[in-house]
């Protein structure tokens, strides 16, 4: 991980190159006001009135230059508007002309992330690109958020051979130790006895990769209790309903929900939010062996609901169901769950929009507004109760997956709803957490999605 303290620093008037910001509506006016050498430089570098377009502007001496970049709106900076500069400018210090970078501080940091765990070290590594700010509070906020984002990306990018259930447990143990929280890990006979769906999904994995429920509790028990849950399927073969090779290629990221839960829990503890936190990660590997759960098997959930396994590749909702039941036993007032749950959500919304299901309109509105404010796009999907008919089983209380080919993200959310605490506000985020191609500040690979939005909701609610 990069040393984030070197990438944004307090502005004490030190030497730095200037970043000029313009947008499309002011482009022609700005260009007309420039000296001929700037207009020539802009033309040579094909500066255009489109976002992320930029050009180096010469000064009086060979080392005296500045940079101009086009943003979507100079009056409303987003996290990503300076991110391409953070990736492409020469090393050195930079200062935005006449204003604070604000939300762009986070994107400046996020753009300098690299996952190099498995690569040889660079012989001549790139020096830091430093952005100056006169707002120390915003600087610290951006550094904290970027730090947990880097950890989240690292965990998802790591190969499943190095990020199994035990590795998620180790990550939670480090987190608990760092913030004085209580760690509880349930596995072995206790999982088999008390968490029937979690056990069924993970029992085929080999020694050392057994299923487990990882829990962290932190905070004053007198404070409002919240639960944060993340799907921790460290690799998903699909089970006996095995995925094709193309579908299995990215299944190391099927623990992306767990990575988000760990990240959000760290933000809660790091910022000492006045809540009683209960983080739960059901961690498994959905493998194939003689112990694997079969289509048609009936599982007894922790809640006592019997579930017929209609599809072994619909495993995430099973482990989340048992985790939601455990969370309900603490009577939380608010529950967030994060899961790379359904391909149906991606068919509906694509990779960039994350699907939100919520049992409370006010909570849904808060999350959507926070997503808009943080440039963290989320779209609400319906919990359409009539579709629950598709989860009826002939032999058990429920199917885990509807056998009809429609509404897959909705029926998955309706399955989870059966295990949600009755009096709690609940939001289920069906997330993708992967960039299929590079975007400024968001390299190809693992990505934090819905994290900034849900963190803003918690801050706004509980006064962090």
C-alpha angles and dihedrals in degrees: 000000000000118000097256092194089069096051100061120027139173115276107238096161094273122155112284139151118253125246112205116203123209134161134207096269092053097037099098093044091050093047093049091053094054125100116254094259091057092048090049092049091048091051093047091052092044095240107190135181092257129108117274093016109135143168139194111241118208121234133198095286134039092258095037104095139131135196133236122201134183118232129185093248126000089204095056115038117197128207090258105046095097097030096100090053089052088057100043112028121098116261115278143083125306136188128196110236115252100343148055118267091227112171090010089074090077094051091048088059096040090053092061095057118123130181104210103148093122100034133089114259116263113255091217108024119200113261119236124283103217126202118200125218136179092207109084093180093057089044093055092044092052093047093051093047093046092048093057090042090055090051091048092050092046093052093050095042092051115101116256090244087068099033108054129138091283091053091052087050090052091050090052091047091054090048093049092048093049094055103030094251129150117253122203123180120188117195144134119033092357091060092048091050102040108024106046098170095045090049093048093054097046105033095093094062119105130254113303092022098074120145118268142168112232117200134183123189122189140160140040111323088219092063124087110287118234130178125212115190130185131189108240106191097150092193129001118204089168090248116241087339083065121199121238116254093261091052092050096049097092099030092116083080094060088099089061091112090057090049089054093048091052091048095049091045090053091052090051093051097038091054092041094233109194096246138107101244124208112181118186129187118180100203123198144138114231098220139160124243139117087286095056120125113253132221105264095031114132119223128197109222124214087255091055095249111136115227128196112216102232093165126018089203090065090073102126094072090051096057091041090052092059091044091050089051091052091048090050090059088070093053098233119191093213131032128187121184125186122197141159083223116151141021085209091071090055093049088053100041109013125228100300101052114068118212117239125197118182137172092211127059094208092053091047090051091051092052094046092049091048091049090053092048093049098041086242101134119219131166125202117234125194127260089215103189097198088068088066085084087074090064095059116124128203092217107027141032093266147358117237092222132025113243092214113093096231136086095012097161091048096049090048090053091046089054090054091046089066089067100041119115107264098229098036128102104237134194124185116197114200098198139181100199095188135104110214090194137015122278126174107284092003112081122198108280134037120016140185108237127177088003096107092045096050091044090054090051091053093046093049093046100044102029102245 
